[in-house]
Amino acid sequence: MRLINKSFTIYKYFYILFLLGLIGNPIQSQTITKEQMQDDLLFLQGHIHQYFSPLPLLEERTGINVDKEFKKLYGEITTTTSIEEFTQIIRQGLNLLYDGHSQIIPGYSLKNYASSEYFLSTIGNVTLSDTTNADHFYRLTTEYVNSRVKINLLTKYMNGDYYNILPFTYNEIHIDTGEKIGSINGIPMNQFVKDNYSKMYYLRWDPINNKPYTRLFPMALPLIGFDKFTLSIGGKEIELDVSKKVNTQGKMHAQSNFGKVMPLNNNILYIRIPEMIEEKWYTNEFLTTYSPNIEKIIIDVRSNPGGSDGAWISLLKKIIDKPLKYKYHVGFNHNEAIENAIQSSFSELKIIRKGRKTEVYQDVVLLPDSNSVHFDGKIYILQDESSYSAATALASIAWENDHIISVGATSALIGGYTLPSIAFKLPNSGIVFTLAFATDLRGGANNPYMDKVEVEISEEDINIFADKILNYDCYSKEYLSTKDPLIKYVKED
């Protein structure tokens, strides 16, 4: 079944733009009244209630009340609020959802959502003519960061705390690898992120320690008003300026994080998929590389933010020996237009109305392709906290098949196999955003967030992690074969 051909990866592109410093042409000011901004914010809040079916799960998991948070955002709008500031307020409203599919989007993404080929394109209120408008506001969000944030701290969140990774010197104070970050301006790090979580970028949820986190917290500092700040790190207090770089010693080792299909030894075949795209390339490389002596196959989707489910579906069809079965069970808030769109595009799905909810069912059977290698051994799916969307859809089928095993760390976002997003625009400002609306229901009460992993192996030592990314290419054959703990598990299993 090719129900989800595209699950768009907004965080990835925003992060690339941030790292590269891609700032567009100057933006002309736009006039919009306080009342119009308030109406737009209410529009967003109303659409979250109307469409975002994971809302009860989100509030239960995080303890937040989205309506109360929107009331705070509503109070931030004044007669002097600029369109740039309002765009940030809308970003914060979407950020409350902890969902990579619900974001302000650029024009190149809007083209996918507004295309006549997209089965949900008629549900939203956007058209291809909104592409330039989408770029306008998306650029506002990126420029806000790129024009202010120059500091080059490299940090890691691990086991509930934050650590420095890349050694640096600032005002003759040396900070080494692995030193723990205690506070910002006297506020403990976890409290600081919790207090300002809606303003953060690349926000994630730690399901083990039950707290929000982001290793990119410096991006949010200007929005919080901390252009200059005191960082407590390794027991030392240093005064930093978010607009100035620190003097780093060394750099990250170059990483070969691209698609790979290669034998790790005589009987293990390793497939690295950093993003769910290029399905023909993976199937061709697999068929070319596979040999009859292979006893175990690894599909590595660590840090994979999603893409097309077709990428992994096509690959599995080339691998499997027998029909692969799993259930498709998705829920969303009742909406006749969405139901009609699904039924028109996917007649094989069974749609059932349950009160104010609608559920979609199908018993999926993937059949081996005519040129399948008919592999009958174990398949291991390697995941981490950044695996998401189509990547977690692949990992989630492991729970229903004994010969497929998910290994690694718990995902930091609600995952599983769902439906893609819908694009909308705010009526007054014209800000274009996407909103997820479906939830994977297969996990039931035992796994409602579809974020669990069968064999949990998490990074627990900050120095080992730092050594890995500073001194090694962690996706090289050498590192995978000799040092990777997940690969070690596969070898020994």
N, C-alpha and C positions, 0 to 999 in steps of 0.2 A: 504494500500500500504506500502510495506517495502522497499522503495527506498533507505533509508539511514540507514543501519544497524549499521554503526560505524562512529561517528564523534569524532575523537581522541582528548584527552584533554592534550595537551603538557604542558601548564602552570601548571596544577595541579601537575604533577609528578616532574617538575623542582622545584617547591616550596617545595614539600615534601623532596626532596634530599637536598635542601638548609637548611631546618630546622633541619634535622637529621644529617647533616654533613657527608653524605655518600661519602667518597672520595675513588676512586678506586686505583688500583696499579699504580705506577709511569709510566708516558708515555715517550716513547723514542722519541727523536727529529726527525722530518721529514724534509727532504730537499726539498724546492720548491722555484723556482726563482721568482723574482719580476714580470717578464712578465707572468708567469703562474698564479700568484695570480690575476693580472689584467685581464687576460683572464677569470678566474673563476668568478670574480666580474661582468664582462660584460655578462657572461652566465646567472648569476642570474638576472641581470637587464633585459636582453632580454626575459627571461622566465616570468618575472612579466608582461611585456607588452603583451606577447603572450597569457598568460593564465589568469592572475588575472583580471577578468572582473569588480570587484568593484573599480578598480583604479580611474575612474573619480569621483565616489561618495566619495572616500577617500580624494582626492585632494580638492574637493569642500568643504567637511566638515571641514577639518583641515587647509586648506590654504597652505599646503606644496606642493612643486613640487618634485616629487620623483626622476626625472632625475637630478635635481640640487643637491639633497641630495646624490645621487650616485656619482656625480662628486666630492663631498667633500670626500667621502669614498675612491674613486679612488686615490685622492691625498695623502691619509694617507699611502698608500703602498709604501715602500722604499726597498732598497736592504738589509736593516737590519731587516725588518719585520719578526718576527718569525711565525711559524705555529700556535702557541697559540694566538698571536695577530691577525693573519689573520682570525682565527675562530671567534674571537670577531667582526671583521669587517663584516663578513658574517651575524652574528647574528644581527648586527645593521641594515644591509640592509633589513632583514626580519622584523625587529622590526618597520620599517617605515610603515608597512602595518596595524598596529594595529589589527592584526588578529591572534587569537589563533590557527588557523589551518595551519598557515604558519610559520614553525619553524624548527630549527635543531632538529632532532629526534634521540632517542636511538634505539638500536637494537630490543628491544621488540615491539616497535611500527612499525618498518620497516617490521617485519614479517607479520603484518596485510596488509600492502600496497603491498607487493611483493607476497603475496599468490596467487595461481592460482584461488582461489575462489573469489578474489576481482575483480569486473568487470572492474576496471580501471588500473589493474596492468600492462597491456601491453603499457599504454600511457607513463609512466615514463621510466627511463633508469636504474632502480635498480633491483637487484635480491636478493634472500636470501643469496647469498654469500657476500653481502655487510653488513651483520648484525654486524660483528666484527668491520668493519670500522666505522659504525654508532655509535657504543658504544665508540670508540676511540675519536671521535670529540665531541660527547655529553658530555663525561667525561671532556674534556678540558673546556667546558663552565661552568660546575659545579665546577671543581677544582679551576678555576680562582676566584670564589667567596669564596668557602669554605676555601681556604688556606689563604685568606686575611681578610674576613669580620667576625668579632667576636662580634661586637657591638650589643647589644640586645635591641635597642629602639623599643617600640611598639607605632606606630602612626596611625592616622586616617585622611583621607581626607574627608572633609565635607563642603558643601556650599562654595566651592572654596578656602578653606584654610586647613592648616595642623595643627594637634593638637597632643600633647603627651597624651598617654593613661595610661601607667603603671608608677607610681611614681618612681623616682630614684634619687640617690645622686651621684655627681661626684665632686671630690676635694672640699668636704664640701659644695657644692652648691646643694640645694634641688629643684627638679623640680616636680611639682604636676600634678595630672590628670587634663586634660582639658586646660593646658597652650598652648597658640598658638605659633607655630613655625614660626618665622619671616623670617629668612634668613640663608643661609650657606655661610660663608666667605664674608658676606656683600651683597650677591646676594639674592634678595627676592625669597622665595621658588618657587612661580609659574614661575618666570623668569628663575630660576635655572633649573627646570624640562623642561621648554620649550627649553632652550638653549642646553640641553643635552638629549633630549627625546629619540633619537635613542639608547643611551647607557643604558637607564633605563631597569629594569626588571619588569615584570608584569605591563606593560604600558597599561593605559586605557584612554578613551576619555570622558570628561565631556560634554554631549550635552546641559546641561543647561547653564553652564558658558563658554562653547566653549574653552576648554583648555585641554592639556594632564595632566595626574596625575598618581601617583603611591605611595602607602603607603610604598613600599619597596625601596625607594630611596637610603638607605644606601648601598644596594648591588652594586650600580653602582659607588660609590665614588672612589674606587681604579682605575677603568678604566678612570675616569675623572682626576685623579691625586690628589685627596683629601684624602690621607691616614690619615692625621691629618687635622682637620677643626674646625672652630669656628661656633657654633650653637647659633643663637639668639632665645631665647625661653622664653616666659613670661616676656619679658623686660630684661632678664639676658643674659649675654654673657658667654658661657662655651666652653672651649677648649677640644675637644674630639679626640680620636684616634680610627679609624675604626677597628683596630685589638684588641681592649681591651673592655671587658664588663663593663657596668656601674652597680652600686650597686642598684638593684631594690628593692622596698619595696612591698611585696605582689606578687601575680601572677594572671593570668587569671583563672576564675572558669572553672572547667572541663566541657566540652560540649558534650552532647550525640548526636552528629551529625551523626546519622546513620538512616537507613530506619525504618520508623514507620508507623503503621496503628493502630489508636486508636480512641475511642470516646472522644471528648472533653467535651461533656455534653450529655444529653439525645437525642438531635436531630442533632448534628454536628459530622461528621466523618472526622478525620484529617489523611492525608497521607503525610508523609515526604519522599521526594526522593532527597537525596543529590547528586546522580549521576545516570544517566540513564543506569542502569545495573540491573541484577537479576530480569527480568520481571516475571518469574514464582513465585518467592517469593512474589512479590507484589500482583499478582493476587490471589494467594492462601490465603495470609493474608487478603486481602480485602473480599473475599468470606466467610472467617471464621468469620470476625469481623462485617460485615455489618448486620444491623437489620432493619426491616420494618419501624421503627419509625424515621429513619434518614431523615431529611428535607434538609440538606445542606451538600455538600462534599467539603472539602478543599484539594487541591494538592499543596504542598509547594515545590517549586523548587528554593528557594533562595540559592544563592551561588552554584547552580548546574552547572558544567562546560560542561555538555553534556554526550555523550555516545551513546547508541542505541535508535533510535526512536521506536523500537519495544517495549521498556519498557512502554512507555506511550500509544502506540497504543493498546497493549494487555490489559492494565488496563482499558482504556476507553470502550473497547468492553465488558468488564464485568460489566460496570456501566450503559451504556446508555439504554434507553427504545426504542428509535426510531433511524433510520439511521442518522448518523452524517455526514453532508456534509461540505466540504470546497474545495477551489480551490488550485491546485498546479500549480505554474507559476514561472519557474526558467529560468534565462538567463545566457549565457556565450559567450565568444568570439568564433566565428565559428572555428570548428576543426572537420574535417571529422572522424578522428579516435575516438574522444570522442563520436560523434554522433552515429557512428556504434556500439560502446560499449554499449551505453545506449539503443539503439534500439534492440540489441541482447539480452540484459538482461531484458528489461522492454517493451515488445511489446505493453502494454496498453497505453504508453505515446505517445502523439502527438508532433512531432518535426517540427518546422517551422523555416526556414532560413529567416532572415531579414537583408539584407546587410551583414555587417561584424559580425553580431550577430546571435546567435541561441537561440530560446526560446523553452521551454518544457512545455506542458500543460497537465493537467488532472483534471477532476472533480472527486474528491475523495469522496467515500461514505463508511464510516465505519458502518458495520452492527453489531447489538448486537449479542454476542455469544449465543449459545444454553443455557448456564448456566448464562446468564446475570441476574443481580438483577432487571433490568428494572426500574432504578431510573429515575424519571421525574422531580426532583427539580433542583436547581441551583448548578453549579460546579464553584468553585473559584480557580484560579491559582495564587499563591503568587510568585512574582518574585522580584529580586533586581538588582543592577547594575552589579553583578557578574553572573547572570543567562546567559547562553550562549548555542549556538549550539542546541542540541536536546531539551534542556530546553526551549529556546526561540521559537523553532518550536512548542512545545506544547502551549506556551502562545499565539502565533500568531493566532491560530485557534479561539481564543476567539472573535476576531474581526468579525468573520463570523457567530457566533452563539450566539443568545441573552441569552441563559441559561448558557453560559460559560463566566465568567468575570475575566479579568486579573487585579490584584491588587498589588500595590507596587511601586517600583522605576524603572525609565528608564534604560534599559540595556546600558552598557558602550561600547559595540562593535556592529558592524553591525550584526544583528541577522536574525531570521526567518528560514524558511524551505528551504534548498538548497541541493546541492550535496556534497559529501565528497571530500577530497583533493587527490592530486596526489603526489607521491614521486619521487624525482630526486636526482642525485648526481652530484657534480661539476666535470668536466672532468680531472682536474689536481690534485687537493687536495683530491678529493674523499669525500668531506663533503656531508652528506646526509641530505636533507631537504624536507619538504612538502610544497605544494603551493595550496591554495584554488583557485578555478576557477569560481565558480558559485555565483549568486546573486538571492535572493528572490525578485521577481518583483511584488508581490501581493499588496504591499503598494502604488504603483504608486507615483505620485508627492506629495501626502499628507504624506506619511510615507516611503520614499525611503530607509531608513536604517533599517526598521522593528525593531525599538527599542522603540516604544511607549507603554504605558500601559493605560488601560481604566480608572482605578481609581488610580490616582497617590497619594501615601502616602510615603513620604521620611523621613528619619531620619534628624532632623534639630537641635537637641540639643546634643552637644558633651558630656555633663555630663550624660545625660540619656543613651546615647550609652555606655559610659565607665562603668556606673553602671550595665548595662545589661551584659556585657561580663566579668566584674571583680567579680561580686557578685552573678550572677545567671547562671544556665544552661538554656540558652534562647530557647532551643528546648525541655525542659521538659514540661510535661503536666501542671504543676503548673504555669510556666511562660506564656506559650501560652494561658492558660485559663484566666489569671488575668491581664497580663501586655502587651501582644503583641498588638500593634496598628492595625495591619492588621487583626488579629483575631477579634479584637473589632469591626472593620468595618463589617466583615462578620456577626457577631452576630446581629448587628443593622440593617443590610440591609434587 
